[in-house]
Amino acid sequence: MLHYKEFSAFVTVDGVELEQYRSEVFPEEAKVICWIASEVGKSFVVRWEDSVRSCPTSGRLKIDGESMGGKRTKSFGSQIDGVSSGSSLRPFVFSRLQTTDDDAYLELAPENIGEIVLKIWRIELHGKEKSEAKSTLPVKERKKNSRKKNPKITPRGEEAMTGTIQRVHEQSKKAGMHCVVLGEEVERLPRPSTGPLQRSSDLDSTPVATFVFKYRDRDLLKANGIIPTQIPRKRKAVVESDEEEDNTDRIIQAIGDAMGALQQLVALQGKKKIKKGNSVKKKIKNDPQRPKFVPSGEVIDLT
């Protein structure tokens, strides 16, 4: 999950957050950039949260340089999962960028292809809710913005995402990349009405946070060193040369000789101890000065 101040954003596939790689923060632009791995045929959802909610905010999405609309940030977080129309939805789906040799496509590949960009804006609501947040815009521009309606939740990107953006010239640097298309239309339950939509206007000339997800094929990210690769440890092959075998034999022979010498030394020490013990016993036995032991009660004849 990417974080900037109280805001956070992430992309999910099958309900699981995609891992981010090489995240970079640019405070001077209030921007966070990272890389994610895309998989052809997988649909995805862009989610964001505001942990403080000191001011109403709106999240606005661009994919491959095309506007995909926006939504207000809710207390439990918000998400954009595709292009909606009434009770149906066409989800965002990763796809493979097709190539062609038609020179008409040489200048058609947009620079922002391969990017999912979410911008968070502070807004002022007009109507029931009164915002206490202060605008950083001049008064004239604030009045001009207040006459504008909310950005359309249903984006204008459907035509762009199903057109030439799926194909680039084979000589283009974008060849081999992925892109985003709209999937098959699916039905979903209509959301309950919460009353008339409130008008809103931006409080600032720039977003308070921008999250950029650069998506590429996993193998391409690994090849470029963005995703670290674990090199499997190979067992070292043991190949002994004739010289190594000779050294081993000499070591074994030296150990055997040392053990033999040690055994001889131990035996010699044992013999010395036995010989010394016999001579002591003999000396004690033949000593004429040693008094004889007389049992108690016996009479010694001194005559």
C-alpha positions as CSV (number, residue, x, y, z in Angstrom):
1,M,0.0,0.0,0.0
2,L,1.3,3.5,-0.9
3,H,1.1,6.2,1.7
4,Y,1.3,10.0,1.5
5,K,0.3,11.8,4.7
6,E,-3.2,10.7,5.7
7,F,-3.9,9.2,2.2
8,S,-3.2,5.7,1.0
9,A,-3.9,3.8,-2.3
10,F,-3.4,0.4,-3.8
11,V,-4.5,-1.9,-6.6
12,T,-6.1,-5.2,-6.1
13,V,-6.6,-8.3,-8.3
14,D,-9.0,-11.0,-7.2
15,G,-9.4,-9.1,-3.9
16,V,-5.7,-9.3,-3.1
17,E,-3.4,-6.2,-3.0
18,L,-0.7,-6.2,-5.6
19,E,2.8,-5.9,-4.2
20,Q,4.5,-2.6,-4.9
21,Y,8.2,-2.4,-6.0
22,R,10.7,0.5,-5.8
23,S,8.3,3.0,-4.2
24,E,9.6,6.6,-4.4
25,V,8.1,9.6,-2.6
26,F,8.4,13.1,-4.1
27,P,7.3,15.6,-1.4
28,E,7.7,18.6,-3.6
29,E,5.0,17.2,-5.9
30,A,3.0,15.4,-3.2
31,K,3.5,12.3,-5.4
32,V,4.3,8.6,-4.8
33,I,5.4,6.3,-7.6
34,C,5.8,2.5,-7.7
35,W,5.9,-0.5,-10.0
36,I,3.3,-3.4,-10.0
37,A,3.2,-6.6,-11.9
38,S,0.3,-7.0,-14.4
39,E,-1.1,-10.2,-15.7
40,V,-2.9,-10.5,-19.0
41,G,-6.6,-11.2,-18.6
42,K,-6.9,-10.2,-15.0
43,S,-9.3,-7.5,-13.9
44,F,-8.3,-5.0,-11.2
45,V,-9.7,-2.4,-8.8
46,V,-8.1,0.9,-7.7
47,R,-8.8,1.7,-4.0
48,W,-7.9,4.6,-1.8
49,E,-8.5,5.8,1.8
50,D,-8.3,8.9,3.9
51,S,-7.5,8.1,7.5
52,V,-8.2,11.7,8.8
53,R,-11.0,13.1,6.7
54,S,-10.3,16.6,7.8
55,C,-11.8,17.8,4.6
56,P,-14.0,16.3,1.8
57,T,-11.9,14.9,-0.9
58,S,-12.3,13.3,-4.4
59,G,-10.2,10.7,-6.1
60,R,-9.8,11.0,-9.9
61,L,-8.4,8.3,-12.0
62,K,-6.4,8.2,-15.2
63,I,-5.3,5.0,-17.0
64,D,-2.9,5.0,-19.9
65,G,-3.3,8.8,-20.1
66,E,-7.1,8.6,-20.4
67,S,-9.5,10.0,-17.8
68,M,-11.6,7.3,-16.0
69,G,-13.7,9.6,-13.9
70,G,-13.7,10.0,-10.2
71,K,-15.5,9.5,-6.9
72,R,-15.7,11.2,-3.5
73,T,-13.7,9.6,-0.7
74,K,-15.9,7.8,1.7
75,S,-15.3,7.2,5.4
76,F,-14.5,3.5,4.7
77,G,-12.6,4.2,1.6
78,S,-13.5,4.4,-2.1
79,Q,-12.7,2.4,-5.3
80,I,-13.1,2.5,-9.0
81,D,-13.4,-0.9,-10.7
82,G,-14.4,0.0,-14.2
83,V,-16.8,1.9,-16.4
84,S,-20.3,1.8,-15.0
85,S,-23.6,2.5,-16.9
86,G,-26.8,2.1,-14.9
87,S,-26.8,-1.4,-13.5
88,S,-23.9,-2.8,-15.6
89,L,-20.2,-2.5,-15.3
90,R,-17.3,-3.1,-17.7
91,P,-14.2,-3.9,-15.5
92,F,-10.7,-2.7,-16.1
93,V,-8.6,-5.7,-17.5
94,F,-4.9,-6.0,-18.2
95,S,-4.2,-6.9,-21.8
96,R,-1.3,-7.3,-24.1
97,L,-0.4,-4.4,-26.3
98,Q,-0.7,-5.5,-30.0
99,T,1.9,-4.4,-32.6
100,T,1.5,-3.6,-36.3
101,D,3.7,-2.6,-39.2
102,D,1.2,0.1,-40.3
103,D,3.2,3.4,-40.2
104,A,0.0,5.2,-39.3
105,Y,0.6,4.0,-35.8
106,L,4.1,5.4,-35.5
107,E,2.9,8.5,-33.6
108,L,-0.2,7.1,-31.9
109,A,1.2,5.4,-28.8
110,P,0.6,7.8,-25.8
111,E,3.5,8.5,-23.5
112,N,1.5,7.5,-20.4
113,I,0.6,4.0,-21.5
114,G,1.4,1.5,-18.7
115,E,0.4,3.9,-15.9
116,I,-2.4,4.1,-13.4
117,V,-2.6,7.5,-11.9
118,L,-4.9,8.4,-9.0
119,K,-5.1,12.1,-7.8
120,I,-6.7,13.1,-4.6
121,W,-8.3,16.6,-4.5
122,R,-9.6,18.6,-1.6
123,I,-13.2,19.8,-2.5
124,E,-15.9,22.0,-1.1
125,L,-19.4,20.7,-1.1
126,H,-22.3,23.0,-1.9
127,G,-25.6,22.3,-0.3
128,K,-26.4,20.5,2.9
129,E,-22.8,20.0,4.1
130,K,-20.7,23.1,4.9
131,S,-17.0,22.7,4.6
132,E,-14.8,24.6,7.0
133,A,-11.6,24.0,5.0
134,K,-10.0,27.1,3.5
135,S,-9.4,27.3,-0.2
136,T,-6.0,28.2,-1.7
137,L,-7.5,29.5,-4.9
138,P,-8.3,33.1,-5.7
139,V,-11.8,34.3,-5.1
140,K,-12.6,34.7,-8.8
141,E,-11.5,31.1,-9.6
142,R,-13.4,29.8,-6.6
143,K,-16.6,31.4,-7.9
144,K,-15.9,29.9,-11.3
145,N,-15.4,26.5,-9.9
146,S,-18.5,26.7,-7.8
147,R,-20.6,26.9,-10.9
148,K,-19.2,23.7,-12.2
149,K,-20.9,20.4,-11.7
150,N,-19.2,17.3,-10.1
151,P,-16.9,15.4,-12.4
152,K,-18.8,12.6,-14.1
153,I,-18.5,9.3,-12.3
154,T,-19.0,7.4,-15.5
155,P,-15.7,8.1,-17.4
156,R,-15.3,9.1,-21.0
157,G,-12.5,6.6,-21.5
158,E,-14.6,3.7,-22.9
159,E,-14.0,4.7,-26.5
160,A,-10.3,5.3,-26.1
161,M,-9.7,2.1,-24.2
162,T,-11.3,0.0,-27.0
163,G,-9.7,1.8,-29.9
164,T,-6.1,2.4,-31.1
165,I,-4.6,2.4,-27.7
166,Q,-4.5,-1.4,-27.9
167,R,-2.1,-1.3,-30.8
168,V,1.3,0.3,-31.4
169,H,3.9,0.2,-34.2
170,E,6.3,-2.7,-33.9
171,Q,9.3,-0.3,-33.8
172,S,7.8,1.6,-30.9
173,K,9.5,1.4,-27.5
174,K,6.1,0.5,-26.0
175,A,6.1,-2.9,-27.9
176,G,5.9,-5.8,-25.6
177,M,4.1,-3.9,-22.9
178,H,0.7,-4.3,-21.4
179,C,-2.3,-2.0,-21.6
180,V,-5.7,-1.8,-20.0
181,V,-9.0,-2.6,-21.9
182,L,-12.6,-2.8,-20.7
183,G,-13.8,-6.3,-20.0
184,E,-17.1,-7.9,-20.8
185,E,-20.1,-6.1,-19.5
186,V,-21.5,-7.6,-16.2
187,E,-24.7,-6.9,-14.4
188,R,-24.6,-5.6,-10.8
189,L,-27.2,-4.5,-8.3
190,P,-28.1,-0.9,-8.5
191,R,-26.9,1.2,-5.6
192,P,-29.5,2.7,-3.3
193,S,-30.2,6.4,-3.9
194,T,-28.7,8.7,-1.3
195,G,-30.6,11.8,-2.6
196,P,-29.6,14.4,-5.2
197,L,-25.9,14.8,-5.9
198,Q,-24.2,17.7,-4.3
199,R,-22.2,20.2,-6.3
200,S,-18.6,20.6,-5.4
201,S,-15.6,22.7,-6.3
202,D,-11.9,22.2,-5.9
203,L,-10.2,24.0,-3.0
204,D,-6.7,24.0,-4.5
205,S,-5.0,24.3,-7.9
206,T,-3.1,21.1,-7.4
207,P,-4.0,17.7,-5.8
208,V,-3.0,17.0,-2.2
209,A,-1.7,13.6,-3.2
210,T,-0.9,11.7,-6.4
211,F,-0.3,8.0,-6.6
212,V,1.3,6.5,-9.8
213,F,1.3,2.7,-10.4
214,K,3.5,1.8,-13.3
215,Y,2.4,-1.7,-14.4
216,R,4.5,-4.1,-16.5
217,D,4.7,-7.8,-17.2
218,R,6.3,-9.6,-14.2
219,D,9.1,-11.1,-16.4
220,L,9.9,-7.7,-17.8
221,L,10.2,-6.2,-14.3
222,K,12.5,-9.1,-13.3
223,A,14.6,-8.6,-16.4
224,N,15.0,-4.9,-15.6
225,G,15.9,-5.6,-12.0
226,I,12.8,-4.0,-10.5
227,I,11.6,-7.3,-9.0
228,P,14.6,-9.0,-7.3
229,T,15.3,-12.5,-8.5
230,Q,16.4,-15.3,-6.2
231,I,19.3,-17.2,-7.7
232,P,18.9,-20.9,-6.7
233,R,21.9,-22.3,-4.8
234,K,23.5,-25.1,-6.7
235,R,25.3,-27.9,-4.9
236,K,29.0,-27.6,-5.5
237,A,30.2,-30.6,-7.5
238,V,33.1,-32.5,-5.8
239,V,35.7,-33.5,-8.3
240,E,38.9,-34.8,-6.9
241,S,42.0,-34.8,-9.0
242,D,44.9,-37.3,-8.7
243,E,46.8,-34.8,-6.7
244,E,43.9,-34.3,-4.2
245,E,43.6,-38.1,-3.9
246,D,47.3,-38.3,-3.1
247,N,47.1,-35.6,-0.5
248,T,44.2,-37.4,1.1
249,D,46.1,-40.7,1.2
250,R,49.1,-39.0,2.8
251,I,46.9,-37.4,5.5
252,I,45.3,-40.7,6.3
253,Q,48.7,-42.4,6.5
254,A,50.1,-39.7,8.8
255,I,47.1,-40.0,11.1
256,G,47.6,-43.8,11.2
257,D,51.4,-43.4,12.0
258,A,50.6,-40.9,14.8
259,M,48.0,-43.2,16.3
260,G,50.5,-46.1,16.3
261,A,53.2,-44.1,17.9
262,L,50.7,-43.0,20.6
263,Q,49.7,-46.6,21.3
264,Q,53.4,-47.6,21.7
265,L,54.0,-44.6,24.1
266,V,51.0,-45.6,26.2
267,A,52.2,-49.3,26.4
268,L,55.7,-48.2,27.4
269,Q,54.4,-46.0,30.2
270,G,52.3,-48.9,31.4
271,K,55.4,-51.2,31.6
272,K,57.3,-48.6,33.5
273,K,54.6,-48.2,36.1
274,I,54.4,-52.0,36.6
275,K,58.2,-52.3,37.0
276,K,58.3,-49.5,39.5
277,G,55.6,-51.0,41.6
278,N,57.4,-54.4,41.8
279,S,60.6,-52.8,43.0
280,V,58.9,-51.0,45.8
281,K,57.2,-54.1,47.0
282,K,60.5,-56.0,47.0
283,K,62.3,-53.3,49.0
284,I,59.6,-53.3,51.6
285,K,59.8,-57.1,52.0
286,N,63.6,-57.3,52.5
287,D,64.1,-54.3,54.8
288,P,65.8,-55.7,58.0
289,Q,65.0,-52.5,60.0
290,R,61.3,-52.9,59.6
291,P,59.8,-54.2,63.0
292,K,57.8,-57.3,63.0
293,F,54.1,-57.1,63.8
294,V,53.2,-58.8,67.1
295,P,49.6,-59.6,67.6
296,S,48.1,-58.3,70.8
297,G,48.3,-60.6,73.8
298,E,51.4,-62.6,72.8
299,V,54.6,-62.7,74.9
300,I,57.8,-61.8,73.3
301,D,60.9,-63.8,74.5
302,L,63.7,-61.4,75.0
303,T,66.2,-63.9,76.3
